[in-house]
Amino acid sequence: QRTYTIVQTKEDYQEMKSILKESFLSEYKDIDFAKESLVLCTVGAGGRDKISLEGFCTKFEGKGKMTGILQINRVPPQDEGTVTAVLHSYLGVFRINKKDAAMLDMIRVEQDSR
């Protein structure tokens, strides 16, 4: 499961900060929302997979639609133990140009092939 939110104003930022109660948003407190936006991407993983969020970029695809590409590295568990149904959510915060944020049509997740 993949979802994203675009934070475009100081008010949106304050609201998201209070909802998430996550201190890592504080590093973006001085962002100039006239020029930049924040994209919050959530990736869900099942079982005991470990995921790291490697980066975020944008590219134009068919019909001039801009797609955000969230690059992840997924590491499955190494043992053959029982797989639990616990879902984990991983949240990444990425800066993006305000103009690009306005044109963003969807976000696709790509596995890093390292």
C-alpha positions in Angstrom: 0.0 0.0 0.0 1.4 3.4 -1.0 0.0 6.8 -0.2 1.3 10.4 -0.4 0.5 13.8 0.8 1.8 17.1 -0.5 2.3 19.8 2.1 2.2 23.2 0.4 1.7 25.8 3.1 2.9 26.6 6.7 -0.7 25.8 7.8 -0.6 22.4 6.2 2.9 21.8 7.7 1.7 22.7 11.2 -1.4 20.4 10.8 0.6 17.5 9.5 3.2 18.0 12.3 0.5 17.8 14.9 -1.1 14.7 13.3 2.1 12.8 12.9 3.7 13.9 16.2 7.0 13.1 14.5 10.1 15.2 15.3 11.7 14.6 11.9 9.4 17.2 10.4 11.1 19.8 12.6 14.1 19.8 10.2 11.8 21.4 7.6 10.6 24.2 9.8 12.4 26.9 7.8 11.2 25.7 4.4 10.1 28.5 2.1 6.7 27.3 1.0 6.6 30.0 -1.7 9.3 28.0 -3.5 9.1 24.5 -2.2 6.6 21.9 -1.0 7.1 18.7 1.0 6.0 15.3 -0.3 5.2 12.8 2.5 5.3 9.3 1.1 4.1 6.3 3.0 5.0 2.7 2.0 3.5 -0.2 3.7 5.3 -3.6 4.0 3.9 -6.9 5.1 5.6 -9.6 7.1 9.0 -8.9 8.4 10.4 -7.1 5.3 12.7 -4.2 6.1 12.4 -1.2 3.8 14.6 1.9 3.5 13.5 4.9 1.5 16.4 5.8 -0.8 15.2 8.9 -2.6 12.5 10.7 -4.6 12.6 12.2 -8.1 10.2 13.3 -10.7 9.9 12.5 -14.4 7.5 13.3 -17.2 5.6 10.3 -18.6 2.9 9.9 -21.2 0.6 12.9 -22.1 2.8 15.3 -20.1 1.9 13.8 -16.7 4.5 14.2 -14.1 5.2 11.1 -12.0 7.0 11.1 -8.7 9.3 8.1 -8.3 10.0 6.9 -4.8 13.0 4.6 -4.7 13.0 2.0 -2.0 15.3 -0.9 -0.9 13.3 -3.8 0.3 15.1 -6.5 2.3 13.1 -9.7 3.0 13.8 -11.7 6.2 16.7 -14.1 5.8 15.3 -17.0 7.8 12.4 -19.3 7.1 10.6 -18.5 10.3 6.9 -17.8 10.6 5.8 -14.8 8.7 3.5 -12.6 10.7 0.7 -10.5 9.3 2.0 -7.3 10.9 2.1 -4.4 8.6 4.8 -1.8 8.9 4.5 1.7 7.5 7.6 3.7 6.4 7.3 7.4 6.0 9.6 9.5 3.9 9.7 13.3 3.6 11.1 14.9 0.5 11.5 18.5 -0.7 10.2 19.3 -4.1 10.0 22.4 -6.2 6.6 24.1 -5.9 6.0 24.0 -9.6 6.7 20.3 -9.8 4.4 19.6 -6.8 1.6 21.4 -8.6 2.0 19.1 -11.7 2.5 15.8 -9.8 0.0 13.3 -11.0 0.9 10.1 -9.2 3.8 8.5 -7.3 5.2 5.2 -8.3 7.5 3.0 -6.1 10.5 1.5 -7.6 12.7 -1.1 -6.0 16.4 -0.3 -5.8 18.3 -3.1 -7.7 21.5 -2.9 -5.6 
